[in-house]
């Protein structure tokens, strides 16, 4: 997995490329832990991400809860059809607004 970030004021955009799975989820979690100080608008761009496992979903839920705790927002963009199906089947599309 490759993660690249863009900061604009209080917005952080993370571009994900590859698979968000058991092996790579800790990498995203660590990045979010160190890069979200002072951030209240988190955007996760899944244009290059072709797979998300349950471990990845846990990281996304933790990030969502962290942003909500500070009255911030989190948005998932460029979600592929397969990942969108997972979000819909788990009811997480309503949580993430995807």
OpenMM code with the backbone's topology and positions (N, CA, C; nanometers):
from openmm import Vec3, app, unit

residues = "UNK UNK UNK UNK UNK UNK UNK UNK UNK UNK UNK UNK UNK UNK UNK UNK UNK UNK UNK UNK UNK UNK UNK UNK UNK UNK UNK UNK UNK UNK UNK UNK UNK UNK UNK UNK UNK UNK UNK UNK UNK UNK UNK UNK UNK UNK UNK UNK UNK UNK UNK UNK UNK UNK UNK UNK UNK UNK UNK UNK UNK UNK UNK UNK UNK UNK UNK UNK UNK UNK UNK UNK UNK UNK UNK UNK UNK UNK UNK UNK UNK UNK UNK UNK UNK UNK UNK UNK UNK UNK UNK UNK UNK UNK UNK UNK UNK UNK".split()
positions = [
    Vec3(0.0839, -0.1176, 0.0000),
    Vec3(0.0000, 0.0000, 0.0000),
    Vec3(0.0880, 0.1233, 0.0000),
    Vec3(0.0459, 0.2199, -0.0769),
    Vec3(0.1123, 0.3496, -0.0797),
    Vec3(0.0134, 0.4535, -0.0293),
    Vec3(0.0586, 0.5368, 0.0614),
    Vec3(-0.0235, 0.6430, 0.1179),
    Vec3(0.0440, 0.7760, 0.0910),
    Vec3(-0.0281, 0.8686, 0.0318),
    Vec3(0.0236, 1.0039, 0.0127),
    Vec3(-0.0766, 1.1006, 0.0739),
    Vec3(-0.0256, 1.2106, 0.1251),
    Vec3(-0.1119, 1.3055, 0.1943),
    Vec3(-0.1004, 1.4450, 0.1335),
    Vec3(-0.2090, 1.5196, 0.1508),
    Vec3(-0.2141, 1.6618, 0.1142),
    Vec3(-0.2813, 1.7347, 0.2289),
    Vec3(-0.2170, 1.8380, 0.2794),
    Vec3(-0.2780, 1.9209, 0.3833),
    Vec3(-0.3072, 2.0583, 0.3267),
    Vec3(-0.4299, 2.1041, 0.3532),
    Vec3(-0.4710, 2.2394, 0.3158),
    Vec3(-0.5448, 2.2962, 0.4356),
    Vec3(-0.4778, 2.3785, 0.5117),
    Vec3(-0.5398, 2.4333, 0.6326),
    Vec3(-0.5712, 2.3221, 0.7307),
    Vec3(-0.6993, 2.3084, 0.7630),
    Vec3(-0.7414, 2.2053, 0.8578),
    Vec3(-0.7951, 2.0812, 0.7873),
    Vec3(-0.7700, 2.0704, 0.6577),
    Vec3(-0.8141, 1.9522, 0.5821),
    Vec3(-0.6940, 1.8641, 0.5479),
    Vec3(-0.7110, 1.7346, 0.5702),
    Vec3(-0.6108, 1.6361, 0.5323),
    Vec3(-0.6756, 1.5396, 0.4345),
    Vec3(-0.6106, 1.5238, 0.3182),
    Vec3(-0.6547, 1.4246, 0.2208),
    Vec3(-0.5489, 1.3164, 0.2150),
    Vec3(-0.5933, 1.1915, 0.2278),
    Vec3(-0.5042, 1.0764, 0.2190),
    Vec3(-0.5438, 0.9975, 0.0952),
    Vec3(-0.4479, 0.9794, 0.0048),
    Vec3(-0.4697, 0.9009, -0.1165),
    Vec3(-0.4155, 0.7605, -0.0905),
    Vec3(-0.5028, 0.6612, -0.1048),
    Vec3(-0.4652, 0.5217, -0.0803),
    Vec3(-0.4463, 0.4517, -0.2132),
    Vec3(-0.3406, 0.3741, -0.2241),
    Vec3(-0.3138, 0.2971, -0.3450),
    Vec3(-0.2722, 0.1561, -0.3042),
    Vec3(-0.3370, 0.0565, -0.3626),
    Vec3(-0.3071, -0.0826, -0.3281),
    Vec3(-0.4204, -0.1419, -0.2474),
    Vec3(-0.3861, -0.2312, -0.1555),
    Vec3(-0.4858, -0.2987, -0.0730),
    Vec3(-0.4779, -0.2517, 0.0720),
    Vec3(-0.5946, -0.2235, 0.1281),
    Vec3(-0.6045, -0.1909, 0.2701),
    Vec3(-0.6486, -0.3191, 0.3398),
    Vec3(-0.5515, -0.3914, 0.3933),
    Vec3(-0.5786, -0.5232, 0.4495),
    Vec3(-0.5123, -0.5367, 0.5868),
    Vec3(-0.5089, -0.6573, 0.6384),
    Vec3(-0.4534, -0.6839, 0.7708),
    Vec3(-0.3086, -0.6372, 0.7823),
    Vec3(-0.2334, -0.6511, 0.6762),
    Vec3(-0.0917, -0.6129, 0.6789),
    Vec3(-0.0716, -0.4618, 0.6673),
    Vec3(-0.1604, -0.3924, 0.5948),
    Vec3(-0.1399, -0.2508, 0.5675),
    Vec3(-0.2254, -0.1585, 0.6538),
    Vec3(-0.3298, -0.2107, 0.7167),
    Vec3(-0.4166, -0.1274, 0.8005),
    Vec3(-0.3387, -0.0561, 0.9126),
    Vec3(-0.2432, -0.1236, 0.9791),
    Vec3(-0.1669, -0.0522, 1.0827),
    Vec3(-0.0892, 0.0684, 1.0282),
    Vec3(-0.0468, 0.0600, 0.9039),
    Vec3(0.0247, 0.1721, 0.8412),
    Vec3(-0.0674, 0.2935, 0.8278),
    Vec3(-0.1909, 0.2709, 0.7824),
    Vec3(-0.2870, 0.3811, 0.7712),
    Vec3(-0.3214, 0.4347, 0.9099),
    Vec3(-0.3416, 0.3464, 1.0047),
    Vec3(-0.3731, 0.3885, 1.1414),
    Vec3(-0.2627, 0.4767, 1.1985),
    Vec3(-0.1380, 0.4367, 1.1795),
    Vec3(-0.0239, 0.5151, 1.2295),
    Vec3(-0.0167, 0.6513, 1.1612),
    Vec3(-0.0380, 0.6538, 1.0306),
    Vec3(-0.0354, 0.7802, 0.9570),
    Vec3(-0.1427, 0.8738, 1.0103),
    Vec3(-0.2631, 0.8226, 1.0288),
    Vec3(-0.3719, 0.9068, 1.0785),
    Vec3(-0.3433, 0.9568, 1.2196),
    Vec3(-0.2827, 0.8749, 1.3018),
    Vec3(-0.2496, 0.9159, 1.4388),
    Vec3(-0.1511, 1.0316, 1.4413),
    Vec3(-0.0548, 1.0280, 1.3522),
    Vec3(0.0481, 1.1325, 1.3568),
    Vec3(0.0145, 1.2541, 1.2710),
    Vec3(-0.0763, 1.2426, 1.1754),
    Vec3(-0.1024, 1.3529, 1.0819),
    Vec3(-0.2309, 1.4304, 1.1079),
    Vec3(-0.3135, 1.3881, 1.2039),
    Vec3(-0.4444, 1.4524, 1.2185),
    Vec3(-0.4508, 1.5579, 1.3283),
    Vec3(-0.3403, 1.5881, 1.3946),
    Vec3(-0.3417, 1.6990, 1.4913),
    Vec3(-0.3759, 1.8287, 1.4180),
    Vec3(-0.4759, 1.8991, 1.4668),
    Vec3(-0.5175, 2.0242, 1.4045),
    Vec3(-0.6050, 2.0060, 1.2814),
    Vec3(-0.6386, 1.8828, 1.2495),
    Vec3(-0.7217, 1.8537, 1.1324),
    Vec3(-0.8655, 1.8337, 1.1777),
    Vec3(-0.9600, 1.8971, 1.1088),
    Vec3(-1.1007, 1.8713, 1.1395),
    Vec3(-1.1803, 1.8280, 1.0171),
    Vec3(-1.1120, 1.8097, 0.9052),
    Vec3(-1.1765, 1.7616, 0.7827),
    Vec3(-1.0835, 1.6581, 0.7198),
    Vec3(-1.1230, 1.5317, 0.7290),
    Vec3(-1.0421, 1.4213, 0.6783),
    Vec3(-1.1086, 1.3642, 0.5537),
    Vec3(-1.0311, 1.3554, 0.4455),
    Vec3(-1.0791, 1.2980, 0.3198),
    Vec3(-0.9898, 1.1792, 0.2857),
    Vec3(-1.0521, 1.0645, 0.2651),
    Vec3(-0.9784, 0.9450, 0.2256),
    Vec3(-1.0160, 0.9125, 0.0817),
    Vec3(-0.9175, 0.9194, -0.0064),
    Vec3(-0.9378, 0.8993, -0.1500),
    Vec3(-0.9003, 0.7557, -0.1867),
    Vec3(-1.0005, 0.6785, -0.2274),
    Vec3(-0.9821, 0.5368, -0.2582),
    Vec3(-0.9649, 0.5092, -0.4075),
    Vec3(-0.9306, 0.6108, -0.4868),
    Vec3(-0.9184, 0.5926, -0.6319),
    Vec3(-0.8194, 0.4816, -0.6672),
    Vec3(-0.7122, 0.4686, -0.5928),
    Vec3(-0.6107, 0.3681, -0.6237),
    Vec3(-0.6188, 0.2440, -0.5375),
    Vec3(-0.7207, 0.2351, -0.4552),
    Vec3(-0.7338, 0.1231, -0.3616),
    Vec3(-0.8302, 0.0206, -0.4198),
    Vec3(-0.7819, -0.1023, -0.4371),
    Vec3(-0.8656, -0.2028, -0.5011),
    Vec3(-0.9209, -0.3078, -0.4062),
    Vec3(-0.8918, -0.2984, -0.2759),
    Vec3(-0.9432, -0.3961, -0.1805),
    Vec3(-0.9389, -0.3378, -0.0404),
    Vec3(-1.0455, -0.3599, 0.0368),
    Vec3(-1.0496, -0.3181, 0.1769),
    Vec3(-1.1010, -0.4362, 0.2591),
    Vec3(-1.0207, -0.4798, 0.3562),
    Vec3(-1.0583, -0.5920, 0.4427),
    Vec3(-1.1288, -0.5401, 0.5679),
    Vec3(-1.1700, -0.6333, 0.6528),
    Vec3(-1.2335, -0.5950, 0.7796),
    Vec3(-1.1360, -0.5169, 0.8678),
    Vec3(-1.0084, -0.5480, 0.8595),
    Vec3(-0.9080, -0.4716, 0.9354),
    Vec3(-0.9047, -0.3265, 0.8872),
    Vec3(-0.9175, -0.3068, 0.7584),
    Vec3(-0.9244, -0.1728, 0.7028),
    Vec3(-1.0488, -0.0993, 0.7483),
    Vec3(-1.1612, -0.1705, 0.7519),
    Vec3(-1.2861, -0.1102, 0.7990),
    Vec3(-1.2730, -0.0647, 0.9440),
    Vec3(-1.2039, -0.1424, 1.0258),
    Vec3(-1.1844, -0.1037, 1.1661),
    Vec3(-1.1055, 0.0269, 1.1769),
    Vec3(-1.0032, 0.0419, 1.0936),
    Vec3(-0.9250, 0.1662, 1.0944),
    Vec3(-1.0131, 0.2832, 1.0511),
    Vec3(-1.0952, 0.2620, 0.9505),
    Vec3(-1.1840, 0.3688, 0.9034),
    Vec3(-1.2849, 0.4074, 1.0121),
    Vec3(-1.3403, 0.3092, 1.0814),
    Vec3(-1.4337, 0.3386, 1.1904),
    Vec3(-1.3660, 0.4148, 1.3037),
    Vec3(-1.2442, 0.3764, 1.3381),
    Vec3(-1.1703, 0.4463, 1.4435),
    Vec3(-1.1437, 0.5911, 1.4023),
    Vec3(-1.1070, 0.6121, 1.2770),
    Vec3(-1.0817, 0.7481, 1.2276),
    Vec3(-1.2106, 0.8305, 1.2304),
    Vec3(-1.3205, 0.7674, 1.1897),
    Vec3(-1.4498, 0.8359, 1.1905),
    Vec3(-1.4866, 0.8793, 1.3326),
    Vec3(-1.4698, 0.7885, 1.4286),
    Vec3(-1.5017, 0.8196, 1.5684),
    Vec3(-1.4122, 0.9311, 1.6212),
    Vec3(-1.2841, 0.9288, 1.5844),
    Vec3(-1.1912, 1.0334, 1.6283),
    Vec3(-1.2311, 1.1692, 1.5716),
    Vec3(-1.2703, 1.1713, 1.4450),
    Vec3(-1.3115, 1.2980, 1.3833),
    Vec3(-1.4431, 1.3471, 1.4445),
    Vec3(-1.5344, 1.2564, 1.4679),
    Vec3(-1.6635, 1.2934, 1.5266),
    Vec3(-1.6447, 1.3490, 1.6679),
    Vec3(-1.5494, 1.2928, 1.7423),
    Vec3(-1.5236, 1.3365, 1.8801),
    Vec3(-1.4797, 1.4823, 1.8866),
    Vec3(-1.4199, 1.5329, 1.7789),
    Vec3(-1.3763, 1.6733, 1.7772),
    Vec3(-1.4679, 1.7586, 1.6897),
    Vec3(-1.5872, 1.7059, 1.6607),
    Vec3(-1.6849, 1.7733, 1.5744),
    Vec3(-1.6290, 1.7980, 1.4345),
    Vec3(-1.5418, 1.7094, 1.3916),
    Vec3(-1.4863, 1.7162, 1.2572),
    Vec3(-1.5664, 1.6296, 1.1618),
    Vec3(-1.5160, 1.6173, 1.0407),
    Vec3(-1.5849, 1.5366, 0.9404),
    Vec3(-1.4856, 1.4436, 0.8719),
    Vec3(-1.5391, 1.3361, 0.8172),
    Vec3(-1.4596, 1.2413, 0.7408),
    Vec3(-1.5399, 1.2009, 0.6186),
    Vec3(-1.4727, 1.1996, 0.5046),
    Vec3(-1.5394, 1.1667, 0.3791),
    Vec3(-1.4563, 1.0642, 0.3030),
    Vec3(-1.5235, 0.9661, 0.2446),
    Vec3(-1.4591, 0.8693, 0.1565),
    Vec3(-1.4903, 0.9100, 0.0135),
    Vec3(-1.3878, 0.9203, -0.0708),
    Vec3(-1.4100, 0.9574, -0.2105),
    Vec3(-1.3552, 0.8494, -0.3036),
    Vec3(-1.4057, 0.8512, -0.4251),
    Vec3(-1.3616, 0.7585, -0.5303),
    Vec3(-1.3667, 0.6128, -0.4857),
    Vec3(-1.4756, 0.5791, -0.4177),
    Vec3(-1.4961, 0.4433, -0.3691),
    Vec3(-1.5366, 0.3554, -0.4874),
    Vec3(-1.4640, 0.2463, -0.5066),
    Vec3(-1.4937, 0.1547, -0.6163),
    Vec3(-1.6214, 0.0751, -0.5904),
    Vec3(-1.6691, 0.0120, -0.6947),
    Vec3(-1.7962, -0.0616, -0.6883),
    Vec3(-1.7929, -0.1733, -0.5831),
    Vec3(-1.6850, -0.2509, -0.5783),
    Vec3(-1.6767, -0.3604, -0.4814),
    Vec3(-1.6770, -0.3092, -0.3380),
    Vec3(-1.6000, -0.2041, -0.3129),
    Vec3(-1.5948, -0.1474, -0.1784),
    Vec3(-1.7293, -0.0844, -0.1434),
    Vec3(-1.7934, -0.0202, -0.2405),
    Vec3(-1.9256, 0.0382, -0.2180),
    Vec3(-2.0252, -0.0701, -0.1782),
    Vec3(-2.0176, -0.1849, -0.2433),
    Vec3(-2.1050, -0.2983, -0.2079),
    Vec3(-2.0828, -0.3420, -0.0641),
    Vec3(-1.9559, -0.3487, -0.0223),
    Vec3(-1.9245, -0.3866, 0.1161),
    Vec3(-1.9841, -0.2848, 0.2123),
    Vec3(-1.9666, -0.1574, 0.1824),
    Vec3(-2.0205, -0.0524, 0.2692),
    Vec3(-2.1722, -0.0639, 0.2800),
    Vec3(-2.2382, -0.0869, 0.1673),
    Vec3(-2.3841, -0.0988, 0.1681),
    Vec3(-2.4302, -0.2238, 0.2432),
    Vec3(-2.3622, -0.3350, 0.2220),
    Vec3(-2.4014, -0.4608, 0.2876),
    Vec3(-2.3797, -0.4585, 0.4383),
    Vec3(-2.2855, -0.3779, 0.4848),
    Vec3(-2.2592, -0.3682, 0.6280),
    Vec3(-2.3327, -0.2513, 0.6931),
    Vec3(-2.3956, -0.1673, 0.6130),
    Vec3(-2.4634, -0.0497, 0.6649),
    Vec3(-2.3695, 0.0665, 0.6922),
    Vec3(-2.2417, 0.0502, 0.6579),
    Vec3(-2.1442, 0.1555, 0.6836),
    Vec3(-2.1539, 0.2706, 0.5831),
    Vec3(-2.2244, 0.2501, 0.4737),
    Vec3(-2.2444, 0.3600, 0.3795),
    Vec3(-2.3193, 0.4745, 0.4472),
    Vec3(-2.4115, 0.4406, 0.5375),
    Vec3(-2.4855, 0.5441, 0.6109),
    Vec3(-2.3944, 0.6167, 0.7089),
    Vec3(-2.2991, 0.5461, 0.7674),
    Vec3(-2.2057, 0.6058, 0.8630),
    Vec3(-2.1104, 0.7001, 0.7902),
    Vec3(-2.0505, 0.6498, 0.6822),
    Vec3(-1.9488, 0.7263, 0.6103),
    Vec3(-2.0073, 0.8194, 0.5052),
    Vec3(-2.1349, 0.8073, 0.4781),
    Vec3(-2.1960, 0.8914, 0.3747),
    Vec3(-2.1431, 0.8584, 0.2368),
    Vec3(-2.1019, 0.7341, 0.2178),
    Vec3(-2.0435, 0.6925, 0.0890),
    Vec3(-2.1505, 0.6379, -0.0036),
] * unit.nanometer
topology = app.Topology()
chain = topology.addChain("A")
for resn in residues:
    res = topology.addResidue(resn, chain)
    for name in ("N", "CA", "C"):
        topology.addAtom(name, app.Element.getBySymbol(name[0]), res)
